[in-house]
Amino acid sequence: MEGDIMLYVVGGGEENEILLFGVVLALRDALAILLKNSTDKRTVIENYDLVSLAIDEIVDDGIILEIDPVVVASRVSKPPAQDIPSVKNIDLSEQGLMNAWEFGKNKFVERMRQI
Protein backbone atom coordinates (compact mmCIF):
# COMPACT_ATOMS: atom_id res chain seq x y z
CA MET A 1 0.00 0.00 0.00
CA GLU A 2 1.37 3.36 -1.09
CA GLY A 3 -0.39 6.44 0.23
CA ASP A 4 -4.05 5.70 -0.27
CA ILE A 5 -3.68 3.29 -3.20
CA MET A 6 -2.98 -0.44 -3.31
CA LEU A 7 -0.97 -2.12 -6.05
CA TYR A 8 -1.84 -5.66 -7.08
CA VAL A 9 -0.17 -8.03 -9.51
CA VAL A 10 -2.14 -11.14 -10.37
CA GLY A 11 -0.55 -14.30 -11.72
CA GLY A 12 -1.40 -17.93 -12.12
CA GLY A 13 -0.79 -20.49 -9.43
CA GLU A 14 2.31 -21.76 -11.20
CA GLU A 15 3.94 -18.30 -11.40
CA ASN A 16 7.04 -17.42 -9.42
CA GLU A 17 5.96 -15.30 -6.43
CA ILE A 18 9.35 -13.64 -6.15
CA LEU A 19 9.19 -12.46 -9.74
CA LEU A 20 5.65 -11.15 -9.24
CA PHE A 21 6.83 -9.32 -6.12
CA GLY A 22 9.61 -7.82 -8.23
CA VAL A 23 6.97 -6.52 -10.65
CA VAL A 24 5.07 -4.87 -7.78
CA LEU A 25 8.26 -3.27 -6.48
CA ALA A 26 9.22 -2.10 -9.98
CA LEU A 27 5.81 -0.52 -10.48
CA ARG A 28 5.89 1.11 -7.04
CA ASP A 29 9.38 2.52 -7.50
CA ALA A 30 8.74 3.65 -11.10
CA LEU A 31 5.60 5.48 -9.99
CA ALA A 32 7.52 7.07 -7.14
CA ILE A 33 10.06 8.38 -9.66
CA LEU A 34 7.45 9.51 -12.19
CA LEU A 35 5.08 11.07 -9.65
CA LYS A 36 7.87 12.52 -7.49
CA ASN A 37 7.10 10.39 -4.41
CA SER A 38 3.47 11.50 -4.42
CA THR A 39 1.69 8.21 -5.08
CA ASP A 40 -1.76 9.05 -3.79
CA LYS A 41 -5.11 8.46 -5.47
CA ARG A 42 -5.46 11.99 -6.83
CA THR A 43 -1.97 12.10 -8.34
CA VAL A 44 -2.40 8.66 -9.91
CA ILE A 45 -5.71 9.68 -11.48
CA GLU A 46 -4.28 12.97 -12.77
CA ASN A 47 -1.27 11.18 -14.27
CA TYR A 48 -3.06 8.04 -15.41
CA ASP A 49 -1.33 8.24 -18.78
CA LEU A 50 2.08 7.85 -17.13
CA VAL A 51 0.78 5.06 -14.89
CA SER A 52 -0.62 3.17 -17.90
CA LEU A 53 2.62 3.59 -19.85
CA ALA A 54 4.66 2.40 -16.86
CA ILE A 55 2.51 -0.73 -16.54
CA ASP A 56 2.86 -1.30 -20.28
CA GLU A 57 6.65 -0.96 -20.08
CA ILE A 58 6.84 -3.46 -17.22
CA VAL A 59 4.38 -6.09 -18.50
CA ASP A 60 3.15 -6.65 -22.05
CA ASP A 61 0.54 -9.31 -22.79
CA GLY A 62 1.39 -11.18 -19.60
CA ILE A 63 5.13 -11.19 -20.28
CA ILE A 64 7.40 -9.35 -17.86
CA LEU A 65 9.64 -7.10 -19.92
CA GLU A 66 11.45 -4.87 -17.42
CA ILE A 67 11.68 -4.66 -13.63
CA ASP A 68 14.24 -1.88 -13.30
CA PRO A 69 12.22 1.15 -12.14
CA VAL A 70 14.79 3.68 -13.40
CA VAL A 71 14.66 2.23 -16.92
CA VAL A 72 10.86 2.12 -16.84
CA ALA A 73 10.64 5.73 -15.67
CA SER A 74 13.12 6.91 -18.29
CA ARG A 75 11.20 5.18 -21.09
CA VAL A 76 7.87 6.58 -19.93
CA SER A 77 9.05 10.15 -19.37
CA LYS A 78 11.29 10.34 -22.44
CA PRO A 79 10.40 13.18 -24.82
CA PRO A 80 9.55 12.28 -28.43
CA ALA A 81 12.43 11.01 -30.53
CA GLN A 82 14.54 13.54 -32.42
CA ASP A 83 14.54 11.50 -35.63
CA ILE A 84 10.95 12.50 -36.36
CA PRO A 85 11.04 15.33 -38.90
CA SER A 86 10.04 18.72 -37.62
CA VAL A 87 6.60 19.83 -38.78
CA LYS A 88 7.87 23.40 -38.99
CA ASN A 89 10.13 22.56 -41.93
CA ILE A 90 7.47 20.86 -44.08
CA ASP A 91 6.29 22.88 -47.05
CA LEU A 92 2.51 22.45 -47.19
CA SER A 93 1.94 24.80 -50.08
CA GLU A 94 0.65 23.49 -53.39
CA GLN A 95 4.15 23.52 -54.86
CA GLY A 96 5.54 21.66 -51.82
CA LEU A 97 2.89 18.96 -52.15
CA MET A 98 3.55 18.64 -55.89
CA ASN A 99 7.28 18.26 -55.17
CA ALA A 100 6.53 15.51 -52.64
CA TRP A 101 4.24 13.77 -55.16
CA GLU A 102 6.91 13.87 -57.87
CA PHE A 103 9.57 12.61 -55.47
CA GLY A 104 7.36 9.70 -54.40
CA LYS A 105 6.44 8.91 -58.00
CA ASN A 106 10.10 8.88 -59.08
CA LYS A 107 11.07 6.58 -56.18
CA PHE A 108 8.20 4.23 -57.06
CA VAL A 109 9.31 4.10 -60.73
CA GLU A 110 12.91 3.39 -59.64
CA ARG A 111 11.78 0.50 -57.45
CA MET A 112 9.60 -0.96 -60.19
CA ARG A 113 12.52 -0.88 -62.65
CA GLN A 114 14.66 -2.82 -60.17
CA ILE A 115 12.21 -5.71 -60.09
DSSP file with accessible surface (Angstrom, degrees, kcal/mol):
  #  RESIDUE AA STRUCTURE BP1 BP2  ACC     N-H-->O    O-->H-N    N-H-->O    O-->H-N    TCO  KAPPA ALPHA  PHI   PSI    X-CA   Y-CA   Z-CA
    1    1 A M              0   0  156      0, 0.0     2,-0.5     0, 0.0     5,-0.2   0.000 360.0 360.0 360.0 127.3    0.0    0.0    0.0
    2    2 A E  B >   -A    5   0A  57      3,-2.3     3,-2.3    37,-0.0     2,-0.3  -0.975 360.0 -46.2-121.0 116.0    1.4    3.4   -1.1
    3    3 A G  T 3  S-     0   0   62     -2,-0.5    37,-0.2     1,-0.3    35,-0.0  -0.455 122.6 -26.5  62.9-120.7   -0.4    6.4    0.2
    4    4 A D  T 3  S+     0   0   84     -2,-0.3     2,-0.3    35,-0.3    -1,-0.3   0.059 123.3  84.8-115.1  25.2   -4.1    5.7   -0.3
    5    5 A I  B <   -A    2   0A  24     -3,-2.3    -3,-2.3    34,-0.4     2,-0.4  -0.896  61.9-146.7-122.3 155.5   -3.7    3.3   -3.2
    6    6 A M        -     0   0  109     -2,-0.3     2,-0.5    -5,-0.2    -2,-0.0  -0.978   9.4-147.6-121.0 136.8   -3.0   -0.4   -3.3
    7    7 A L        -     0   0   44     -2,-0.4     2,-0.4     2,-0.0    17,-0.0  -0.897  17.4-175.1-106.1 129.6   -1.0   -2.1   -6.0
    8    8 A Y        -     0   0  173     -2,-0.5     2,-0.4     2,-0.0    -2,-0.0  -0.965  13.7-168.8-124.8 141.3   -1.8   -5.7   -7.1
    9    9 A V        -     0   0   50     -2,-0.4     2,-0.5     2,-0.0    15,-0.1  -0.999  14.7-158.2-124.8 126.6   -0.2   -8.0   -9.5
   10   10 A V        +     0   0  136     -2,-0.4     2,-0.3    10,-0.0    -2,-0.0  -0.890  18.7 162.6-109.7 132.7   -2.1  -11.1  -10.4
   11   11 A G        -     0   0   37     -2,-0.5    -2,-0.0     4,-0.1     6,-0.0  -0.930  39.7 -87.1-140.4 166.3   -0.5  -14.3  -11.7
   12   12 A G    >   -     0   0   37     -2,-0.3     3,-1.6     1,-0.1    -1,-0.1  -0.151  44.6-102.1 -68.3 167.5   -1.4  -17.9  -12.1
   13   13 A G  T 3  S+     0   0   79      1,-0.3    -1,-0.1     3,-0.0    -2,-0.0   0.767 121.5  54.0 -63.7 -24.1   -0.8  -20.5   -9.4
   14   14 A E  T 3  S+     0   0  157      2,-0.1    -1,-0.3     3,-0.0     2,-0.1   0.469  86.0 111.5 -90.8  -0.2    2.3  -21.8  -11.2
   15   15 A E  S <  S-     0   0   82     -3,-1.6     2,-0.6     1,-0.1    -4,-0.1  -0.372  79.3-102.8 -75.5 154.1    3.9  -18.3  -11.4
   16   16 A N     >  -     0   0   86      1,-0.2     4,-2.1    -2,-0.1     5,-0.2  -0.643  25.2-154.6 -78.1 117.0    7.0  -17.4   -9.4
   17   17 A E  H  > S+     0   0  139     -2,-0.6     4,-2.4     1,-0.2     5,-0.2   0.839  92.4  56.0 -64.5 -33.2    6.0  -15.3   -6.4
   18   18 A I  H  > S+     0   0  134      2,-0.2     4,-2.1     1,-0.2    -1,-0.2   0.913 108.0  47.9 -67.6 -39.5    9.4  -13.6   -6.2
   19   19 A L  H  > S+     0   0   73      2,-0.2     4,-1.8     1,-0.2    -2,-0.2   0.914 111.7  49.9 -67.3 -40.4    9.2  -12.5   -9.7
   20   20 A L  H  X S+     0   0   35     -4,-2.1     4,-2.0     1,-0.2    -2,-0.2   0.891 109.4  51.9 -65.0 -37.3    5.7  -11.1   -9.2
   21   21 A F  H  X S+     0   0  128     -4,-2.4     4,-2.6     1,-0.2    -1,-0.2   0.895 106.2  55.0 -64.9 -37.5    6.8   -9.3   -6.1
   22   22 A G  H  X S+     0   0   18     -4,-2.1     4,-2.5     1,-0.2    -1,-0.2   0.875 105.7  52.4 -62.0 -35.8    9.6   -7.8   -8.2
   23   23 A V  H  X S+     0   0    6     -4,-1.8     4,-2.6     2,-0.2    -2,-0.2   0.922 109.3  49.0 -65.6 -43.3    7.0   -6.5  -10.7
   24   24 A V  H  X S+     0   0   35     -4,-2.0     4,-2.8     1,-0.2    -2,-0.2   0.937 113.2  46.8 -61.6 -45.2    5.1   -4.9   -7.8
   25   25 A L  H  X S+     0   0   50     -4,-2.6     4,-2.9     2,-0.2     5,-0.3   0.901 111.6  51.3 -64.2 -40.3    8.3   -3.3   -6.5
   26   26 A A  H  X S+     0   0    3     -4,-2.5     4,-2.6     2,-0.2     5,-0.2   0.924 112.5  45.9 -62.5 -43.9    9.2   -2.1  -10.0
   27   27 A L  H  X S+     0   0   19     -4,-2.6     4,-2.5     2,-0.2     5,-0.2   0.935 114.0  48.6 -64.3 -45.4    5.8   -0.5  -10.5
   28   28 A R  H  X S+     0   0   82     -4,-2.8     4,-2.0    -5,-0.2    -2,-0.2   0.947 115.8  42.7 -60.0 -47.7    5.9    1.1   -7.0
   29   29 A D  H  X S+     0   0   55     -4,-2.9     4,-2.0     2,-0.2    -1,-0.2   0.879 113.4  51.6 -70.5 -37.0    9.4    2.5   -7.5
   30   30 A A  H  X S+     0   0    0     -4,-2.6     4,-3.0    -5,-0.3     5,-0.2   0.920 111.3  48.2 -64.9 -40.6    8.7    3.7  -11.1
   31   31 A L  H  X S+     0   0    3     -4,-2.5     4,-3.0    -5,-0.2     7,-0.3   0.879 108.4  54.5 -67.0 -35.9    5.6    5.5  -10.0
   32   32 A A  H  <>S+     0   0   17     -4,-2.0     5,-3.1    -5,-0.2     4,-0.2   0.913 112.7  43.6 -63.2 -39.1    7.5    7.1   -7.1
   33   33 A I  H ><5S+     0   0   84     -4,-2.0     3,-0.8     3,-0.2    -2,-0.2   0.946 118.5  43.0 -68.9 -48.7   10.1    8.4   -9.7
   34   34 A L  H 3<5S+     0   0   16     -4,-3.0    -2,-0.2     1,-0.2    -3,-0.2   0.874 121.5  38.8 -67.1 -38.2    7.5    9.5  -12.2
   35   35 A L  T ><5S-     0   0   11     -4,-3.0     3,-0.8    -5,-0.2    -1,-0.2   0.236 111.6-115.4 -99.1  11.1    5.1   11.1   -9.7
   36   36 A K  T < 5S-     0   0  172     -3,-0.8    -3,-0.2     1,-0.2    -4,-0.1   0.919  71.9 -53.6  55.4  52.8    7.9   12.5   -7.5
   37   37 A N  T 3 <S+     0   0  137     -5,-3.1     2,-0.3    -6,-0.2    -1,-0.2   0.704 112.8 116.2  58.4  25.6    7.1   10.4   -4.4
   38   38 A S    <   +     0   0   50     -3,-0.8     2,-1.5    -7,-0.3    -1,-0.1  -0.566  30.1 159.4-119.4  67.0    3.5   11.5   -4.4
   39   39 A T        +     0   0   16     -2,-0.3   -34,-0.4     4,-0.1   -35,-0.3  -0.534  24.2 131.9 -93.1  71.1    1.7    8.2   -5.1
   40   40 A D  S  > S-     0   0   56     -2,-1.5     4,-2.4   -37,-0.2     5,-0.2  -0.692  71.7 -98.1-112.2 171.4   -1.8    9.0   -3.8
   41   41 A K  H  > S+     0   0  122     -2,-0.2     4,-2.5     1,-0.2     5,-0.2   0.910 120.3  49.3 -57.6 -44.7   -5.1    8.5   -5.5
   42   42 A R  H  > S+     0   0  176      1,-0.2     4,-2.5     2,-0.2    -1,-0.2   0.923 112.5  46.6 -64.1 -45.1   -5.5   12.0   -6.8
   43   43 A T  H  > S+     0   0   20      2,-0.2     4,-1.8     1,-0.2    -1,-0.2   0.901 112.2  51.2 -65.6 -39.4   -2.0   12.1   -8.3
   44   44 A V  H  < S+     0   0   22     -4,-2.4     7,-0.3     2,-0.2    -2,-0.2   0.923 112.1  46.6 -64.1 -41.9   -2.4    8.7   -9.9
   45   45 A I  H >< S+     0   0  114     -4,-2.5     3,-1.2    -5,-0.2    -2,-0.2   0.922 112.7  49.4 -67.4 -41.3   -5.7    9.7  -11.5
   46   46 A E  H 3< S+     0   0  118     -4,-2.5     3,-0.2     1,-0.3    -1,-0.2   0.814 120.6  36.7 -66.7 -30.1   -4.3   13.0  -12.8
   47   47 A N  T >X S+     0   0   50     -4,-1.8     4,-2.0    -5,-0.2     3,-0.5  -0.147  74.4 133.6-113.7  37.1   -1.3   11.2  -14.3
   48   48 A Y  H <>  +     0   0  145     -3,-1.2     4,-2.9     1,-0.2     5,-0.2   0.807  67.7  62.2 -60.7 -28.8   -3.1    8.0  -15.4
   49   49 A D  H 3> S+     0   0  104     -3,-0.2     4,-2.2     1,-0.2    -1,-0.2   0.937 106.5  44.1 -63.0 -43.0   -1.3    8.2  -18.8
   50   50 A L  H <> S+     0   0   39     -3,-0.5     4,-2.4     2,-0.2    -2,-0.2   0.896 113.1  51.9 -67.5 -38.7    2.1    7.9  -17.1
   51   51 A V  H  X S+     0   0   10     -4,-2.0     4,-2.4    -7,-0.3    -2,-0.2   0.938 110.9  47.5 -63.0 -45.5    0.8    5.1  -14.9
   52   52 A S  H  X S+     0   0   43     -4,-2.9     4,-2.4     1,-0.2    -2,-0.2   0.908 112.6  48.7 -63.1 -42.2   -0.6    3.2  -17.9
   53   53 A L  H  X S+     0   0   83     -4,-2.2     4,-2.1    -5,-0.2    -1,-0.2   0.887 110.0  52.3 -65.8 -37.4    2.6    3.6  -19.8
   54   54 A A  H  X S+     0   0    0     -4,-2.4     4,-1.8     2,-0.2    -2,-0.2   0.930 110.5  47.4 -64.3 -43.5    4.7    2.4  -16.9
   55   55 A I  H  X S+     0   0   79     -4,-2.4     4,-3.0     1,-0.2    -2,-0.2   0.927 112.1  50.9 -62.6 -41.0    2.5   -0.7  -16.5
   56   56 A D  H  < S+     0   0   80     -4,-2.4    -1,-0.2     1,-0.2    -2,-0.2   0.846 109.2  50.4 -66.8 -33.6    2.9   -1.3  -20.3
   57   57 A E  H  < S+     0   0   51     -4,-2.1    -1,-0.2    -5,-0.1    -2,-0.2   0.824 115.8  42.6 -72.4 -30.2    6.7   -1.0  -20.1
   58   58 A I  H  < S+     0   0    3     -4,-1.8     7,-3.2     1,-0.3     8,-1.2   0.930 127.0  19.6 -80.8 -48.3    6.8   -3.5  -17.2
   59   59 A V  E  <  -B   64   0B  44     -4,-3.0     2,-0.4     5,-0.2    -1,-0.3  -0.985  61.2-176.9-129.1 132.8    4.4   -6.1  -18.5
   60   60 A D  E >  S-B   63   0B  80      3,-2.6     3,-1.7    -2,-0.4    -4,-0.1  -0.967  75.9 -21.9-132.2 116.1    3.1   -6.7  -22.0
   61   61 A D  T 3  S-     0   0  153     -2,-0.4     3,-0.1     1,-0.3    -1,-0.1   0.864 127.5 -50.1  56.2  39.2    0.5   -9.3  -22.8
   62   62 A G  T 3  S+     0   0   69      1,-0.2     2,-0.5   -51,-0.0    -1,-0.3   0.458 114.2 116.9  82.9   0.5    1.4  -11.2  -19.6
   63   63 A I  E <   -B   60   0B 106     -3,-1.7    -3,-2.6     0, 0.0     2,-0.5  -0.893  65.8-129.7-106.2 127.2    5.1  -11.2  -20.3
   64   64 A I  E     +B   59   0B  52     -2,-0.5    -5,-0.2    -5,-0.2     3,-0.1  -0.632  32.5 170.5 -76.6 119.8    7.4   -9.3  -17.9
   65   65 A L        +     0   0   93     -7,-3.2     2,-0.3    -2,-0.5    -6,-0.2   0.823  60.1   6.2 -98.6 -40.7    9.6   -7.1  -19.9
   66   66 A E        +     0   0   47     -8,-1.2    -1,-0.3    -9,-0.1   -40,-0.0  -0.992  41.1 175.7-150.7 135.7   11.4   -4.9  -17.4
   67   67 A I        +     0   0   77     -2,-0.3     3,-0.1    -3,-0.1    -1,-0.1   0.269  54.4 106.5-124.6  11.4   11.7   -4.7  -13.6
   68   68 A D     >  -     0   0   71      1,-0.2     4,-2.3     2,-0.0     5,-0.2  -0.806  56.9-157.6 -89.9 111.7   14.2   -1.9  -13.3
   69   69 A P  H  > S+     0   0   23      0, 0.0     4,-2.7     0, 0.0     5,-0.2   0.834  89.2  55.5 -63.1 -30.8   12.2    1.2  -12.1
   70   70 A V  H  > S+     0   0   92      2,-0.2     4,-2.3     1,-0.2     5,-0.2   0.930 110.0  45.7 -67.4 -42.3   14.8    3.7  -13.4
   71   71 A V  H  > S+     0   0   38      2,-0.2     4,-2.3     1,-0.2     5,-0.2   0.927 113.6  49.7 -65.5 -43.2   14.7    2.2  -16.9
   72   72 A V  H  X S+     0   0    0     -4,-2.3     4,-2.2     1,-0.2     5,-0.2   0.946 112.3  47.3 -61.0 -47.3   10.9    2.1  -16.8
   73   73 A A  H  X S+     0   0    3     -4,-2.7     4,-2.5     1,-0.2    -1,-0.2   0.895 111.5  50.8 -64.0 -38.1   10.6    5.7  -15.7
   74   74 A S  H  X S+     0   0   56     -4,-2.3     4,-0.6     1,-0.2    -1,-0.2   0.894 111.5  47.6 -68.9 -36.0   13.1    6.9  -18.3
   75   75 A R  H  < S+     0   0  111     -4,-2.3     3,-0.2    -5,-0.2    -1,-0.2   0.881 115.3  45.3 -69.9 -36.5   11.2    5.2  -21.1
   76   76 A V  H  < S+     0   0   15     -4,-2.2    -2,-0.2    -5,-0.2    -1,-0.2   0.901 118.9  39.7 -74.5 -39.5    7.9    6.6  -19.9
   77   77 A S  H  < S+     0   0   74     -4,-2.5    -1,-0.2    -5,-0.2    -2,-0.2   0.410  85.7 122.5 -93.7   4.2    9.0   10.1  -19.4
   78   78 A K     <  -     0   0  141     -4,-0.6     3,-0.1    -3,-0.2    -3,-0.0  -0.437  63.8-122.1 -68.7 134.2   11.3   10.3  -22.4
   79   79 A P        -     0   0   90      0, 0.0     3,-0.1     0, 0.0    -1,-0.1  -0.259  48.4 -69.0 -68.5 165.4   10.4   13.2  -24.8
   80   80 A P        -     0   0  106      0, 0.0     0, 0.0     0, 0.0     0, 0.0  -0.159  65.5 -88.8 -55.4 150.2    9.5   12.3  -28.4
   81   81 A A    >   -     0   0   58      1,-0.1     3,-0.8    -3,-0.1    -3,-0.0  -0.220  24.9-134.9 -62.4 148.9   12.4   11.0  -30.5
   82   82 A Q  T 3  S+     0   0  174      1,-0.2    -1,-0.1    -3,-0.1     4,-0.1   0.614  95.7  75.1 -80.3 -13.8   14.5   13.5  -32.4
   83   83 A D  T 3  S+     0   0  137      2,-0.1    -1,-0.2     3,-0.0    -2,-0.1   0.601  70.9  99.7 -78.9  -5.8   14.5   11.5  -35.6
   84   84 A I  S <  S-     0   0  110     -3,-0.8     3,-0.1     1,-0.1     0, 0.0  -0.639  87.0-110.0 -77.3 128.3   10.9   12.5  -36.4
   85   85 A P        -     0   0   98      0, 0.0     2,-0.2     0, 0.0    -1,-0.1  -0.287  33.4-105.8 -62.4 145.2   11.0   15.3  -38.9
   86   86 A S    >   -     0   0   54      1,-0.1     3,-0.9    -4,-0.1     4,-0.2  -0.499  16.4-144.4 -72.6 134.0   10.0   18.7  -37.6
   87   87 A V  G >  S+     0   0  114     -2,-0.2     3,-1.3     1,-0.2    -1,-0.1   0.795  96.3  68.4 -69.4 -24.0    6.6   19.8  -38.8
   88   88 A K  G 3  S+     0   0  189      1,-0.3    -1,-0.2     3,-0.0    -2,-0.0   0.804  97.7  51.0 -65.2 -29.7    7.9   23.4  -39.0
   89   89 A N  G <  S+     0   0  141     -3,-0.9     2,-0.5     2,-0.1    -1,-0.3   0.395  84.3 106.2 -92.1   4.4   10.1   22.6  -41.9
   90   90 A I    <   -     0   0   90     -3,-1.3     2,-0.8    -4,-0.2     6,-0.1  -0.725  66.6-137.9 -89.1 127.6    7.5   20.9  -44.1
   91   91 A D        +     0   0   91     -2,-0.5    -2,-0.1     1,-0.1    -3,-0.0  -0.746  24.6 176.4 -86.1 108.9    6.3   22.9  -47.0
   92   92 A L        +     0   0  125     -2,-0.8    -1,-0.1     4,-0.1    -2,-0.0   0.242  40.7 114.5-100.1  14.4    2.5   22.4  -47.2
   93   93 A S  S  > S-     0   0   55      1,-0.1     4,-2.4     4,-0.0     5,-0.2  -0.245  85.5-100.0 -74.5 172.9    1.9   24.8  -50.1
   94   94 A E  H  > S+     0   0  162      1,-0.2     4,-2.3     2,-0.2     5,-0.2   0.923 125.4  49.2 -61.8 -41.2    0.6   23.5  -53.4
   95   95 A Q  H  > S+     0   0  120      1,-0.2     4,-2.5     2,-0.2    -1,-0.2   0.909 109.6  52.1 -66.0 -39.2    4.2   23.5  -54.9
   96   96 A G  H  > S+     0   0    9      1,-0.2     4,-2.1     2,-0.2    -1,-0.2   0.914 110.8  47.4 -63.8 -40.9    5.5   21.7  -51.8
   97   97 A L  H  X S+     0   0   99     -4,-2.4     4,-2.4     2,-0.2    -1,-0.2   0.890 111.2  51.1 -67.2 -38.4    2.9   19.0  -52.2
   98   98 A M  H  X S+     0   0   90     -4,-2.3     4,-2.6    -5,-0.2    -2,-0.2   0.904 109.2  51.3 -65.0 -39.4    3.6   18.6  -55.9
   99   99 A N  H  X S+     0   0   86     -4,-2.5     4,-2.4     2,-0.2    -2,-0.2   0.912 110.7  48.3 -62.4 -42.3    7.3   18.3  -55.2
  100  100 A A  H  X S+     0   0   61     -4,-2.1     4,-2.6     2,-0.2    -2,-0.2   0.906 111.3  50.8 -64.6 -40.6    6.5   15.5  -52.6
  101  101 A W  H  X S+     0   0  162     -4,-2.4     4,-2.6     2,-0.2    -2,-0.2   0.936 111.7  46.7 -61.7 -46.9    4.2   13.8  -55.2
  102  102 A E  H  X S+     0   0   74     -4,-2.6     4,-2.7     2,-0.2     5,-0.2   0.906 111.8  51.1 -63.6 -41.6    6.9   13.9  -57.9
  103  103 A F  H  X S+     0   0  132     -4,-2.4     4,-2.3     2,-0.2    -2,-0.2   0.944 112.7  45.5 -60.6 -47.7    9.6   12.6  -55.5
  104  104 A G  H  X S+     0   0   38     -4,-2.6     4,-2.3     1,-0.2    -2,-0.2   0.904 112.8  50.8 -63.4 -40.2    7.4    9.7  -54.4
  105  105 A K  H  X S+     0   0   89     -4,-2.6     4,-2.4    -5,-0.2    -2,-0.2   0.928 110.4  48.9 -64.4 -42.6    6.4    8.9  -58.0
  106  106 A N  H  X S+     0   0   84     -4,-2.7     4,-2.4     1,-0.2    -1,-0.2   0.903 111.4  49.3 -64.2 -41.4   10.1    8.9  -59.1
  107  107 A K  H  X S+     0   0   95     -4,-2.3     4,-2.3     2,-0.2    -1,-0.2   0.908 110.7  50.8 -64.7 -40.2   11.1    6.6  -56.2
  108  108 A F  H  X S+     0   0  132     -4,-2.3     4,-2.3     2,-0.2    -2,-0.2   0.931 110.3  48.8 -62.6 -44.2    8.2    4.2  -57.1
  109  109 A V  H  X S+     0   0   52     -4,-2.4     4,-2.0     1,-0.2    -2,-0.2   0.915 110.2  52.2 -63.7 -41.0    9.3    4.1  -60.7
  110  110 A E  H  X S+     0   0   95     -4,-2.4     4,-1.2     1,-0.2    -1,-0.2   0.927 110.7  47.5 -60.0 -45.6   12.9    3.4  -59.6
  111  111 A R  H  X S+     0   0  167     -4,-2.3     4,-0.8     1,-0.2     3,-0.2   0.889 110.3  51.8 -64.4 -39.9   11.8    0.5  -57.4
  112  112 A M  H  < S+     0   0  102     -4,-2.3     3,-0.4     1,-0.2    -1,-0.2   0.857 107.2  53.3 -66.7 -33.7    9.6   -1.0  -60.2
  113  113 A R  H  < S+     0   0  204     -4,-2.0    -1,-0.2     1,-0.2    -2,-0.2   0.786 103.3  58.3 -70.3 -27.1   12.5   -0.9  -62.6
  114  114 A Q  H  <        0   0  142     -4,-1.2    -1,-0.2    -3,-0.2    -2,-0.2   0.739 360.0 360.0 -74.4 -22.3   14.7   -2.8  -60.2
  115  115 A I     <        0   0  169     -4,-0.8    -3,-0.1    -3,-0.4    -4,-0.0   0.061 360.0 360.0 -79.5 360.0   12.2   -5.7  -60.1
